[in-house]
Amino acid sequence: MVDSEAHEKRPPILTSSKQDLSPHIANVGEMKHYLCGCCAAFNNVAITFPIQKVLFRQQLYGIKTRDAVLQLRRDGFRNLYRGILPPLLQKTTTLALMFGLYEDLSCLLRKHISTPEFATRSVAAVLAGTTEAIFTPLERVQTLLQDHKHHDKFTNTYHAFKALKCHGIREYYRGLVPVLFRNGVSNVLFFGLRGPIKEHLPTATTHSAHLVNDFICGGLLGAMLGILFFPVNVVKTRMQSQIGGEFQSFPKVFQKIWLERDRKLTNLFRGAHLNYHRSLISWGIINATYEFLLKII
């Protein structure tokens, strides 16, 4: 009798515990894409920041790779990771939003709008990219901290943010137009082409093979988009390196850079080869880390 009564009491206890756990499991599932995107970004920034810094100097001053590396050597190891906090904060936040919002908005639009899947996913990608632009101030401060001309003006990220405050909120969003254009279009291309590219790669049968395929897929897309939007980033960097003064339009800044670089595409794309390799590594790391974490979380 005691055994049967004990046996009868167990199911409600187990059911209750499952009911208690289910909301937490659901919450983890809902946040999974955001968490994976955040971790993938952290992994990428920590590995590729020195390469990004060399590329930044080339974009800003139009100098050769060797000269940019020599600049960093003169700055010393102490300054090598100077300015890493803004991109770390920016990338972890924006990539969390990029992957998370894309998935959430895609599901939301599919439920409420009867349009082809390509259209809903494209709109979701653009909206995710637009939301990312909220964090443009972090990209702005990163530009100032990486420019050696401002080394004596700002000691850290907080100091740079504080210095811009006197110029008003608009100063934090200098260079917003190229950021919006880059984010929106690149998101559409990244999410739209990621699946088809992976389908054309050799079929993966092991976890390591899946990891390699995800790295190749992300790397190829990143390299392609890095080259495609390189001139946009050159203009954005020039716009964001300025403190105070006139807010010049994208065409005006582009024309100024075009004339400074003797109207030659080779000069405009100076540093593009390094950007290609950096993007290949960065987006390979991001995509492989994201897909790997997605499977284990």
Backbone bond lengths (Angstrom), bond angles and torsions (degrees), N, CA, C in turn:
res aa  C-N    CA-C-N  psi(-1)  N-CA   C-N-CA  omega(-1)  CA-C   N-CA-C  phi
1 M - - - 1.458 - - 1.527 110.74 -
2 V 1.320 115.81 -46.21 1.467 120.91 179.04 1.516 110.20 -62.27
3 D 1.376 115.38 -42.67 1.462 119.69 179.93 1.512 111.39 -63.26
4 S 1.328 116.88 -41.27 1.470 120.25 -178.70 1.514 110.98 -68.45
5 E 1.343 116.80 -37.48 1.469 120.25 178.83 1.536 111.13 -67.19
6 A 1.332 114.95 -39.75 1.474 119.54 178.13 1.502 110.06 -65.05
7 H 1.341 114.08 -39.35 1.471 119.16 -179.52 1.538 110.91 -65.18
8 E 1.344 115.13 -36.79 1.465 119.96 -179.24 1.524 111.59 -70.78
9 K 1.321 116.91 -27.89 1.467 120.00 -176.54 1.523 112.91 -82.00
10 R 1.331 117.37 -18.26 1.466 119.67 -174.95 1.527 114.25 -68.01
11 P 1.327 118.85 -45.11 1.465 119.07 -176.15 1.523 114.54 -55.39
12 P 1.375 119.15 -45.12 1.467 118.23 178.88 1.530 112.80 -59.21
13 I 1.372 116.44 -35.46 1.474 120.18 -179.28 1.519 110.05 -66.55
14 L 1.349 116.81 -44.83 1.456 121.85 179.58 1.519 110.89 -64.70
15 T 1.328 115.45 -41.69 1.464 120.20 -179.78 1.517 110.45 -63.37
16 S 1.340 114.68 -42.39 1.461 120.12 179.82 1.522 111.28 -61.35
17 S 1.347 116.50 -43.04 1.466 119.94 -179.43 1.510 110.87 -65.32
18 K 1.328 116.87 -37.24 1.472 120.63 177.85 1.512 110.97 -65.74
19 Q 1.350 114.79 -39.21 1.461 119.07 179.06 1.523 111.34 -65.78
20 D 1.361 115.61 -36.05 1.464 120.16 178.34 1.520 111.79 -67.67
21 L 1.339 115.86 -36.33 1.462 120.45 -176.61 1.515 113.04 -80.36
22 S 1.306 117.48 -29.56 1.473 120.76 -173.16 1.519 114.89 -58.13
23 P 1.347 120.60 -40.63 1.475 119.00 176.75 1.520 112.62 -62.10
24 H 1.374 116.12 -37.18 1.466 119.77 -179.77 1.522 110.56 -68.17
25 I 1.333 116.29 -40.53 1.471 120.40 177.77 1.519 110.22 -63.45
26 A 1.335 116.00 -40.99 1.469 120.67 179.07 1.519 110.94 -63.23
27 N 1.369 116.03 -41.19 1.466 119.86 -179.71 1.512 111.63 -64.27
28 V 1.354 116.44 -40.78 1.464 120.36 177.94 1.522 110.24 -62.81
29 G 1.340 115.80 -40.94 1.464 120.45 179.33 1.511 111.97 -62.91
30 E 1.352 116.42 -40.02 1.457 121.11 -178.91 1.531 111.53 -68.62
31 M 1.326 116.69 -33.47 1.461 121.33 -176.31 1.523 112.81 -93.19
32 K 1.330 117.57 -1.82 1.458 121.85 -172.52 1.523 112.75 -57.14
33 H 1.322 118.02 -45.89 1.463 121.87 -177.77 1.525 111.38 -65.78
34 Y 1.336 116.98 -35.89 1.464 121.40 177.75 1.532 110.12 -67.21
35 L 1.334 116.23 -45.70 1.459 121.33 -178.24 1.528 111.60 -64.63
36 C 1.333 116.48 -43.07 1.466 120.90 179.85 1.526 111.31 -64.88
37 G 1.329 116.66 -40.09 1.461 121.20 177.62 1.513 112.05 -64.08
38 C 1.327 116.13 -40.63 1.471 121.89 179.44 1.528 110.98 -63.76
39 C 1.323 117.02 -47.67 1.475 121.81 -178.99 1.534 111.57 -65.93
40 A 1.322 116.08 -37.91 1.469 120.70 178.79 1.527 110.25 -63.61
41 A 1.327 116.68 -40.15 1.469 121.52 179.28 1.523 111.38 -66.29
42 F 1.321 116.94 -43.10 1.468 121.02 179.48 1.527 110.50 -59.72
43 N 1.299 115.97 -46.23 1.460 122.64 179.62 1.529 110.74 -58.74
44 N 1.322 115.40 -43.21 1.469 120.99 -177.49 1.524 112.44 -68.07
45 V 1.330 117.47 -48.42 1.469 121.58 -176.63 1.528 111.10 -62.48
46 A 1.313 116.79 -42.19 1.469 120.82 -178.76 1.531 111.56 -61.05
47 I 1.333 116.79 -34.04 1.470 120.85 -176.80 1.529 112.60 -84.79
48 T 1.326 117.18 -40.13 1.472 120.35 -168.21 1.527 115.25 -104.12
49 F 1.329 119.22 3.13 1.470 120.31 -175.41 1.530 113.98 -57.83
50 P 1.352 120.39 -44.55 1.479 119.46 179.25 1.532 112.86 -60.06
51 I 1.338 117.09 -37.54 1.470 120.47 177.97 1.522 109.89 -65.01
52 Q 1.333 115.67 -42.51 1.459 120.93 178.99 1.522 111.24 -60.85
53 K 1.319 116.72 -35.02 1.463 120.52 -178.16 1.527 111.18 -69.11
54 V 1.328 117.09 -39.35 1.472 120.99 175.98 1.519 109.54 -62.63
55 L 1.331 116.05 -45.30 1.460 121.68 179.92 1.526 111.28 -61.58
56 F 1.329 116.39 -40.94 1.467 121.86 -179.92 1.529 111.11 -58.55
57 R 1.336 116.33 -44.94 1.470 120.58 -179.80 1.533 110.20 -62.72
58 Q 1.328 117.05 -37.27 1.471 120.27 179.75 1.528 111.22 -68.78
59 Q 1.332 115.93 -40.25 1.467 120.01 179.34 1.520 110.85 -64.95
60 L 1.326 116.27 -40.19 1.462 120.63 -174.93 1.520 112.72 -76.06
61 Y 1.347 117.38 -41.18 1.465 120.60 -173.41 1.527 114.88 -110.74
62 G 1.350 116.84 -6.64 1.462 120.07 179.64 1.520 112.65 66.08
63 I 1.339 116.83 31.91 1.472 120.89 -177.98 1.531 110.67 -97.02
64 K 1.326 116.28 167.37 1.464 121.10 -179.56 1.536 110.25 -77.73
65 T 1.345 114.61 162.02 1.468 120.49 -178.22 1.530 111.04 -56.71
66 R 1.319 116.50 -44.49 1.470 121.65 -178.41 1.530 111.06 -59.42
67 D 1.341 116.01 -43.45 1.465 120.32 -179.85 1.529 111.54 -66.29
68 A 1.344 116.13 -37.72 1.462 120.42 178.63 1.529 111.03 -66.11
69 V 1.333 116.23 -40.87 1.471 121.30 177.71 1.533 110.34 -64.36
70 L 1.337 116.34 -41.07 1.470 120.60 178.18 1.519 111.27 -63.37
71 Q 1.333 117.01 -37.08 1.465 121.11 175.98 1.526 110.53 -59.00
72 L 1.346 115.61 -45.97 1.461 120.65 -179.11 1.529 111.28 -65.91
73 R 1.328 115.74 -35.82 1.472 119.45 178.03 1.530 110.51 -65.17
74 R 1.330 115.42 -39.86 1.468 119.45 178.51 1.535 110.86 -67.04
75 D 1.327 115.45 -34.90 1.472 119.84 178.20 1.530 111.62 -65.53
76 G 1.343 116.47 -28.27 1.463 121.18 179.07 1.517 113.37 91.35
77 F 1.332 115.47 160.32 1.466 121.03 -178.53 1.524 111.62 -62.54
78 R 1.324 116.05 -31.61 1.472 121.09 -179.46 1.522 111.57 -57.71
79 N 1.334 115.94 -34.07 1.463 120.31 -178.68 1.533 113.66 -96.30
80 L 1.342 116.97 0.69 1.465 119.85 -176.90 1.523 111.88 -61.05
81 Y 1.328 116.27 -42.49 1.470 120.10 -179.61 1.532 111.50 -101.02
82 R 1.334 115.48 16.96 1.465 120.28 174.56 1.517 108.33 -64.99
83 G 1.305 116.91 129.44 1.459 120.92 -179.78 1.520 114.10 90.76
84 I 1.350 117.96 8.76 1.473 119.29 -178.22 1.529 112.27 -75.83
85 L 1.343 117.93 -26.09 1.467 119.68 -176.79 1.529 113.04 -60.88
86 P 1.365 118.93 -47.78 1.469 117.88 178.63 1.532 114.02 -58.30
87 P 1.366 119.79 -48.47 1.465 117.49 178.84 1.521 113.10 -66.22
88 L 1.340 116.36 -30.30 1.462 119.71 178.13 1.533 109.64 -65.90
89 L 1.327 116.22 -46.04 1.466 120.73 177.57 1.524 110.80 -66.73
90 Q 1.354 114.82 -44.01 1.460 119.45 -177.26 1.520 112.23 -65.91
91 K 1.342 115.95 -49.38 1.466 119.94 -175.44 1.521 112.56 -67.59
92 T 1.347 116.74 -43.21 1.463 118.40 179.50 1.534 110.93 -63.07
93 T 1.341 116.11 -37.79 1.466 119.94 179.57 1.521 111.91 -73.84
94 T 1.339 116.26 -48.68 1.473 119.02 -175.22 1.525 112.79 -69.37
95 L 1.339 117.14 -36.47 1.466 118.50 178.20 1.521 111.79 -72.64
96 A 1.335 116.57 -31.82 1.465 119.70 172.93 1.527 109.23 -61.50
97 L 1.334 116.20 -43.95 1.472 120.89 178.20 1.524 111.76 -69.07
98 M 1.322 116.32 -40.37 1.463 121.14 -178.23 1.527 110.96 -57.99
99 F 1.328 116.68 -52.21 1.462 120.62 -178.46 1.533 111.82 -75.22
100 G 1.341 115.94 -45.06 1.465 120.29 -176.91 1.510 113.68 -66.61
101 L 1.335 116.70 -50.77 1.462 120.57 -179.95 1.523 111.83 -65.44
102 Y 1.322 116.52 -37.10 1.470 119.25 178.31 1.529 110.67 -58.16
103 E 1.328 116.86 -46.37 1.464 120.70 179.59 1.526 111.28 -66.45
104 D 1.337 117.02 -46.15 1.469 120.92 -178.27 1.528 111.86 -65.01
105 L 1.336 116.09 -45.52 1.472 119.86 -179.03 1.524 112.00 -68.61
106 S 1.316 116.90 -34.21 1.469 120.58 177.11 1.524 110.29 -61.75
107 C 1.327 116.30 -45.73 1.474 121.22 178.54 1.523 111.10 -64.48
108 L 1.327 115.66 -43.06 1.471 120.76 -178.82 1.529 111.70 -63.70
109 L 1.325 116.17 -45.09 1.471 120.15 -179.00 1.531 111.84 -68.02
110 R 1.324 116.63 -36.47 1.473 120.06 178.74 1.524 111.42 -64.16
111 K 1.342 115.87 -33.92 1.466 120.52 -179.06 1.526 112.33 -72.82
112 H 1.340 116.79 -33.92 1.464 120.41 -171.23 1.527 114.87 -109.05
113 I 1.319 117.69 -14.09 1.470 119.87 -177.78 1.528 109.25 -127.44
114 S 1.324 115.05 126.96 1.475 119.74 -179.45 1.531 109.84 -94.07
115 T 1.318 115.19 77.18 1.466 121.47 177.69 1.532 108.30 -128.35
116 P 1.327 118.48 164.85 1.475 120.44 177.97 1.528 111.44 -55.70
117 E 1.323 116.28 146.45 1.464 121.49 -176.62 1.527 111.86 -58.42
118 F 1.333 117.13 -35.97 1.464 120.42 179.35 1.528 110.77 -59.71
119 A 1.348 115.76 -40.70 1.471 120.61 -178.75 1.527 111.29 -67.67
120 T 1.342 116.90 -45.01 1.464 119.66 -178.67 1.525 111.63 -65.81
121 R 1.332 116.13 -39.05 1.465 120.20 179.45 1.531 111.08 -69.15
122 S 1.324 116.62 -35.33 1.465 120.53 178.14 1.524 110.90 -66.35
123 V 1.338 116.13 -43.47 1.465 120.91 177.98 1.525 110.15 -63.66
124 A 1.335 116.76 -41.98 1.465 121.41 178.54 1.532 110.61 -61.65
125 A 1.329 116.78 -39.89 1.469 121.75 179.61 1.526 111.16 -65.12
126 V 1.342 116.86 -43.22 1.469 121.45 179.21 1.529 110.55 -64.84
127 L 1.331 116.79 -44.08 1.470 120.98 -179.79 1.531 111.11 -64.47
128 A 1.329 116.37 -39.10 1.472 120.24 176.92 1.524 110.46 -63.60
129 G 1.338 116.52 -42.98 1.460 121.36 178.58 1.519 112.60 -64.36
130 T 1.323 116.03 -38.08 1.472 121.31 178.61 1.529 110.14 -65.61
131 T 1.330 116.55 -40.90 1.467 121.17 178.78 1.525 110.79 -64.38
132 E 1.319 116.43 -37.40 1.470 120.86 178.18 1.529 111.54 -57.58
133 A 1.345 115.96 -33.14 1.468 120.81 -175.53 1.525 112.94 -65.10
134 I 1.338 117.34 -12.89 1.468 120.90 175.66 1.528 109.86 -57.14
135 F 1.336 115.83 -30.47 1.466 120.66 -175.29 1.530 112.25 -95.05
136 T 1.320 117.14 22.61 1.466 122.16 175.41 1.532 112.81 -55.02
137 P 1.359 120.04 -36.26 1.466 119.36 178.73 1.536 113.76 -54.74
138 L 1.330 117.83 -32.52 1.467 120.24 178.48 1.527 110.73 -68.43
139 E 1.335 116.13 -39.14 1.463 121.14 176.94 1.522 110.22 -67.56
140 R 1.302 115.68 -36.59 1.465 122.88 178.85 1.539 110.95 -62.82
141 V 1.326 116.37 -48.32 1.467 121.30 -179.70 1.524 110.74 -67.36
142 Q 1.330 117.07 -36.53 1.463 120.86 176.82 1.525 110.45 -58.40
143 T 1.329 116.69 -41.88 1.462 121.95 179.12 1.521 110.80 -60.43
144 L 1.319 116.63 -44.76 1.470 121.01 -178.93 1.525 111.88 -66.04
145 L 1.326 116.86 -40.45 1.459 120.96 -177.79 1.525 112.73 -71.72
146 Q 1.337 116.75 -28.39 1.465 120.18 -179.09 1.527 112.72 -85.22
147 D 1.326 116.66 -17.12 1.463 121.09 178.82 1.531 109.03 -79.95
148 H 1.339 116.57 117.78 1.473 119.57 -175.55 1.526 112.71 -64.11
149 K 1.325 117.71 -17.67 1.471 120.94 177.88 1.532 111.19 -68.19
150 H 1.326 115.87 -20.95 1.468 119.82 -178.63 1.529 112.65 -105.05
151 H 1.339 118.31 8.31 1.463 121.13 -177.74 1.527 111.90 -59.54
152 D 1.335 116.79 -35.76 1.466 120.52 -177.84 1.530 112.66 -82.58
153 K 1.333 116.23 -13.34 1.470 119.91 -176.90 1.520 112.67 -89.68
154 F 1.348 115.98 -34.98 1.466 119.83 -175.27 1.527 110.28 -124.90
155 T 1.335 115.21 132.84 1.463 119.59 179.82 1.528 111.85 -92.27
156 N 1.334 116.34 -28.14 1.465 119.95 -178.84 1.531 110.16 -159.87
157 T 1.323 115.39 -177.30 1.469 121.75 -177.50 1.523 111.75 -61.19
158 Y 1.330 117.02 -45.30 1.462 121.37 -179.23 1.523 110.84 -60.92
159 H 1.335 116.00 -42.63 1.458 121.21 179.98 1.525 111.02 -61.48
160 A 1.330 116.82 -41.29 1.462 121.50 179.84 1.534 111.33 -65.68
161 F 1.333 116.11 -43.14 1.471 120.48 177.54 1.525 110.75 -61.56
162 K 1.319 115.60 -42.35 1.465 121.08 -178.93 1.522 111.46 -65.71
163 A 1.342 116.60 -37.85 1.469 121.22 -178.93 1.535 111.88 -66.17
164 L 1.331 116.45 -31.60 1.470 120.31 -178.92 1.532 112.13 -79.15
165 K 1.321 116.05 -18.36 1.467 120.81 -174.90 1.523 112.97 -57.66
166 C 1.334 116.77 -38.17 1.469 120.59 -177.08 1.530 112.42 -67.11
167 H 1.344 117.26 -17.15 1.470 121.27 179.84 1.534 112.69 -90.66
168 G 1.328 116.67 -3.51 1.457 120.40 178.42 1.525 112.42 94.85
169 I 1.339 115.05 165.49 1.459 121.93 -176.90 1.524 112.53 -61.54
170 R 1.316 117.15 -30.90 1.466 120.78 -178.12 1.529 112.16 -62.57
171 E 1.342 115.50 -31.07 1.463 120.46 -178.78 1.532 111.76 -63.28
172 Y 1.323 116.49 -32.30 1.466 120.42 178.62 1.527 111.61 -66.57
173 Y 1.336 115.71 -25.56 1.473 120.71 -176.15 1.529 112.53 -105.79
174 R 1.311 116.30 24.52 1.466 119.47 174.35 1.535 108.38 -64.00
175 G 1.329 116.08 132.45 1.463 120.13 -177.56 1.521 113.58 87.08
176 L 1.334 117.49 16.96 1.468 121.57 -176.27 1.529 112.61 -66.20
177 V 1.337 117.48 -38.57 1.469 120.93 -176.74 1.531 112.07 -58.80
178 P 1.350 119.44 -52.77 1.472 118.28 177.40 1.524 113.53 -62.49
179 V 1.337 117.01 -30.84 1.472 120.25 178.31 1.529 110.40 -65.81
180 L 1.332 116.77 -44.93 1.467 121.35 179.08 1.528 111.50 -62.56
181 F 1.315 116.02 -45.27 1.471 120.72 -179.95 1.526 110.73 -62.74
182 R 1.326 115.99 -47.76 1.475 121.26 -179.36 1.526 111.17 -61.62
183 N 1.334 116.67 -48.06 1.462 120.47 -176.74 1.521 112.78 -62.72
184 G 1.331 115.76 -46.72 1.464 120.31 -176.26 1.515 112.98 -63.87
185 V 1.332 116.39 -53.84 1.470 121.04 -175.98 1.528 111.27 -68.43
186 S 1.326 117.11 -41.99 1.475 119.66 -178.33 1.526 111.45 -66.17
187 N 1.342 117.83 -35.05 1.466 120.71 176.97 1.525 111.79 -64.37
188 V 1.331 115.77 -42.55 1.474 120.50 178.79 1.524 110.01 -59.95
189 L 1.319 116.60 -46.31 1.463 121.35 -178.82 1.531 111.67 -68.77
190 F 1.329 116.99 -40.45 1.469 120.62 -178.12 1.528 111.19 -63.81
191 F 1.335 116.34 -53.44 1.464 119.52 -177.42 1.530 112.43 -72.77
192 G 1.338 115.95 -28.92 1.460 119.30 179.64 1.519 113.91 -74.31
193 L 1.329 117.11 -32.03 1.471 120.92 -175.19 1.526 114.00 -101.43
194 R 1.332 116.87 -12.61 1.466 120.37 -175.96 1.535 112.10 -60.12
195 G 1.319 116.68 -46.17 1.463 121.35 -179.99 1.523 113.09 -65.08
196 P 1.356 117.86 -53.29 1.473 119.91 179.88 1.532 114.20 -57.80
197 I 1.342 117.42 -38.25 1.472 119.86 179.15 1.524 110.24 -64.93
198 K 1.335 116.79 -43.94 1.466 119.95 -178.92 1.529 111.36 -64.51
199 E 1.328 116.54 -34.24 1.469 120.68 179.48 1.526 112.30 -64.32
200 H 1.328 116.97 -27.87 1.458 121.41 -178.70 1.536 113.00 -88.44
201 L 1.343 116.41 -3.84 1.459 120.13 176.52 1.531 109.46 -84.63
202 P 1.340 118.34 159.19 1.471 120.58 178.25 1.528 111.39 -55.66
203 T 1.329 116.93 141.31 1.461 121.85 -178.11 1.526 110.74 -61.71
204 A 1.333 115.43 127.58 1.471 120.86 -179.16 1.523 109.83 -88.34
205 T 1.310 116.80 132.93 1.470 121.83 -179.76 1.523 112.36 -116.04
206 T 1.320 116.86 -10.91 1.470 121.07 179.18 1.522 109.95 -125.94
207 H 1.337 115.83 166.23 1.470 120.38 179.00 1.522 110.97 -62.96
208 S 1.327 117.17 -41.00 1.462 120.80 -179.66 1.527 111.25 -65.86
209 A 1.342 116.18 -36.77 1.474 120.40 178.02 1.521 110.76 -66.36
210 H 1.332 117.13 -39.36 1.472 121.29 176.05 1.530 110.13 -62.27
211 L 1.332 115.74 -41.35 1.465 121.04 -179.91 1.529 110.58 -62.97
212 V 1.328 116.61 -42.81 1.471 121.84 179.03 1.532 110.33 -64.61
213 N 1.330 116.81 -44.64 1.467 121.05 179.33 1.526 111.60 -61.92
214 D 1.337 116.30 -41.77 1.468 120.28 178.86 1.524 110.69 -65.78
215 F 1.337 116.64 -38.27 1.467 120.60 177.85 1.532 110.12 -64.49
216 I 1.318 117.03 -46.23 1.476 121.36 -179.56 1.517 110.82 -62.95
217 C 1.324 115.96 -45.50 1.472 121.45 -179.39 1.535 111.22 -59.81
218 G 1.347 116.15 -51.67 1.464 120.85 179.08 1.509 112.32 -64.65
219 G 1.344 116.28 -40.04 1.464 121.10 -179.29 1.517 112.85 -64.20
220 L 1.323 116.69 -45.27 1.472 120.76 179.18 1.522 111.62 -62.49
221 L 1.332 115.70 -43.84 1.466 119.84 178.84 1.526 111.07 -65.34
222 G 1.323 116.47 -44.43 1.461 120.73 179.77 1.512 112.29 -61.60
223 A 1.343 116.48 -42.58 1.466 120.98 179.76 1.522 111.02 -64.22
224 M 1.340 116.10 -42.89 1.467 120.87 179.76 1.532 110.93 -63.80
225 L 1.331 116.45 -46.83 1.465 120.59 -179.21 1.527 111.50 -69.07
226 G 1.337 116.37 -32.44 1.463 120.33 177.55 1.514 112.13 -62.76
227 I 1.336 116.46 -41.55 1.468 120.89 177.83 1.524 110.77 -70.68
228 L 1.329 115.72 -42.67 1.472 121.27 -177.27 1.526 112.03 -61.25
229 F 1.333 116.47 -40.91 1.472 120.50 -175.86 1.530 112.98 -101.95
230 F 1.321 116.87 12.28 1.464 119.84 -179.11 1.536 112.28 -58.68
231 P 1.345 119.37 -48.93 1.482 118.84 178.75 1.526 112.81 -60.95
232 V 1.331 117.18 -33.75 1.471 121.28 178.12 1.529 109.61 -63.78
233 N 1.333 116.29 -42.09 1.461 120.30 179.36 1.526 112.57 -70.12
234 V 1.328 116.74 -30.81 1.468 120.79 176.09 1.530 109.64 -62.64
235 V 1.330 115.68 -46.41 1.477 120.94 179.11 1.528 110.26 -65.58
236 K 1.322 116.96 -44.15 1.471 121.56 179.50 1.535 111.06 -58.65
237 T 1.334 116.33 -44.25 1.464 121.22 -179.73 1.525 111.39 -62.22
238 R 1.341 116.19 -42.45 1.464 120.00 178.66 1.530 110.76 -64.48
239 M 1.312 116.78 -42.56 1.466 120.74 -179.76 1.530 110.72 -63.76
240 Q 1.343 116.92 -40.83 1.466 120.69 -175.08 1.526 113.42 -82.17
241 S 1.317 117.54 -10.73 1.472 119.89 177.82 1.529 111.63 -81.66
242 Q 1.325 117.04 -9.37 1.463 122.39 -179.68 1.526 110.26 -89.42
243 I 1.322 115.99 141.20 1.461 121.62 175.82 1.521 108.65 -119.26
244 G 1.313 116.24 119.43 1.459 120.87 -178.43 1.515 112.11 73.47
245 G 1.320 115.55 179.12 1.456 120.45 178.67 1.519 113.22 84.53
246 E 1.322 114.77 -167.61 1.466 122.01 -174.66 1.532 111.82 -67.63
247 F 1.334 115.39 142.02 1.462 121.51 173.12 1.525 107.49 -90.90
248 Q 1.310 116.04 99.27 1.457 120.63 -176.56 1.523 110.90 -83.96
249 S 1.325 115.68 148.38 1.463 121.08 -179.00 1.527 110.88 -73.82
250 F 1.313 115.49 162.22 1.468 121.14 179.03 1.536 111.54 -57.35
251 P 1.354 119.25 -49.59 1.476 119.39 -179.92 1.534 113.16 -60.06
252 K 1.329 116.50 -37.28 1.468 120.42 -178.12 1.527 111.08 -67.12
253 V 1.342 116.86 -43.28 1.469 120.88 179.17 1.525 110.16 -67.53
254 F 1.334 115.94 -40.54 1.466 120.15 178.80 1.529 110.71 -60.92
255 Q 1.334 116.55 -44.63 1.463 121.11 179.83 1.530 110.94 -61.82
256 K 1.324 116.49 -40.02 1.458 121.14 179.47 1.538 110.76 -63.43
257 I 1.325 116.94 -44.93 1.469 121.58 178.89 1.527 110.37 -65.47
258 W 1.338 116.24 -41.00 1.473 122.65 -179.84 1.533 111.06 -58.69
259 L 1.335 115.71 -41.70 1.465 120.58 179.34 1.531 111.21 -72.33
260 E 1.335 116.47 -40.33 1.463 121.16 178.98 1.537 111.48 -60.85
261 R 1.315 115.72 -31.38 1.471 120.39 -176.26 1.526 112.45 -101.97
262 D 1.330 113.57 28.91 1.471 122.50 171.42 1.532 113.76 60.48
263 R 1.332 116.33 27.40 1.473 122.17 177.42 1.529 112.90 55.17
264 K 1.315 115.50 38.17 1.472 120.63 -179.83 1.522 110.23 -118.10
265 L 1.332 115.86 130.76 1.460 120.55 178.44 1.523 111.37 -62.63
266 T 1.326 116.37 -35.37 1.471 120.06 -179.70 1.523 111.14 -61.46
267 N 1.341 116.13 -36.09 1.467 120.30 178.16 1.529 111.71 -75.19
268 L 1.346 115.39 -35.21 1.463 120.28 178.54 1.527 110.62 -66.67
269 F 1.336 115.68 -35.58 1.460 121.19 -178.52 1.532 112.47 -94.51
270 R 1.320 116.36 18.83 1.465 119.36 178.80 1.535 108.99 -63.73
271 G 1.311 115.56 124.46 1.460 120.55 -175.58 1.515 112.88 97.81
272 A 1.351 116.37 -5.50 1.466 120.01 -176.89 1.526 111.93 -65.49
273 H 1.352 116.37 -33.45 1.471 119.10 -179.61 1.525 110.96 -65.95
274 L 1.342 115.45 -37.97 1.461 119.50 177.10 1.529 109.88 -70.17
275 N 1.329 116.01 -39.02 1.459 121.25 177.56 1.525 110.81 -61.27
276 Y 1.352 115.26 -37.92 1.467 120.92 178.66 1.531 110.12 -60.36
277 H 1.332 116.31 -48.88 1.458 120.16 -178.94 1.531 111.98 -69.00
278 R 1.333 116.11 -38.61 1.467 119.30 178.12 1.525 110.59 -63.96
279 S 1.342 116.63 -45.29 1.468 121.01 179.85 1.525 111.03 -64.53
280 L 1.323 115.58 -38.30 1.466 120.80 178.25 1.528 110.08 -59.35
281 I 1.338 115.79 -47.36 1.468 120.69 -179.80 1.530 110.82 -70.60
282 S 1.349 116.08 -46.99 1.471 121.13 -175.64 1.519 112.26 -59.56
283 W 1.339 115.86 -54.07 1.460 119.12 -176.00 1.521 112.14 -75.04
284 G 1.333 116.49 -22.38 1.461 119.24 170.81 1.518 109.87 -65.30
285 I 1.343 116.09 -46.73 1.466 121.89 178.50 1.528 110.45 -62.46
286 I 1.333 116.22 -46.60 1.470 121.01 -177.71 1.522 111.20 -60.88
287 N 1.332 116.51 -51.62 1.467 119.72 -176.72 1.522 112.12 -66.07
288 A 1.341 116.77 -42.22 1.470 120.35 -179.89 1.531 110.96 -66.14
289 T 1.335 116.97 -43.45 1.470 120.80 179.01 1.516 110.73 -64.56
290 Y 1.328 116.40 -44.49 1.475 121.57 -179.42 1.526 111.08 -59.78
291 E 1.330 117.09 -50.89 1.463 121.18 -177.95 1.524 111.38 -66.35
292 F 1.333 117.17 -36.46 1.467 121.14 178.64 1.532 110.42 -64.69
293 L 1.335 116.42 -47.72 1.463 120.47 -179.70 1.520 111.65 -65.78
294 L 1.327 116.25 -34.20 1.462 121.81 179.51 1.536 110.74 -60.20
295 K 1.319 115.86 -33.18 1.476 120.86 -177.95 1.523 112.35 -79.37
296 I 1.336 117.17 -31.35 1.470 119.26 -173.20 1.537 113.83 -98.03
297 I 1.336 117.11 -17.41 1.482 119.23 -179.96 1.531 109.89 -85.70
